[in-house]
Amino acid sequence: MKTLVIHPDDISTAFLSQVYEGKDWTIINDNPSKRYLKEQIEAHDRIIMMGHGTKWGLHGFQRTIVDSSYVYLLREKEIIAIWCNADEFVKKYDLKGFYTGMIISEFEEAINEGVFDATYKDVNLSNILFTDAVTKTIDSDDMLGDMIKEYVGDSPVINFNKERLYKR
């Protein structure tokens, strides 16, 4: 399967790069033009989008990189959407694949989401275990089921995030 990874370069989500390390996948980490991104999405079977985002799409470089203008292309693809509130984007545009809701990857997000018993250590451990689980399950036929089995730990952050993993 020809895979494209769109993961805007950002120090706060750099831990996710483990997912595609050593893979023979096309990686976009820089600030691509709309034309180049469209061409790459068209040329691949599976599109993995990771980083920061909102219900409007995947963000990076002070703009929304993947937004509604790409939906007509993404509907034809298997997608993996890992960013905060990707669920709203995926549901609104009827996309198919594995995706996340609001997930905690920074301590401030834990506080903002009311997970007041979380510590910096909880967030860091969750990021490591989440990335390990994605790396192990990304080629699975049941990524959601396998993620739930692999992403385990006694942490309020892990518990919060596990409730926000989805598949359509």
Secondary structure, DSSP 4 states (H G I P E B T S, - for coil): --EEEE----GGGGGGGGGTTT---EEE-S---HHHHHHHHHH-SEEEEES-EETTEEEETTEEEE-GGGHHHHTTSEEEEESTTHHHHHHHTT--EEEESS---SHHHHHHTT-TT--HHHHHHHHHHHHHHHHHHTT-TTHHHHHHHHS--S-HHHHHHHTTEEE-
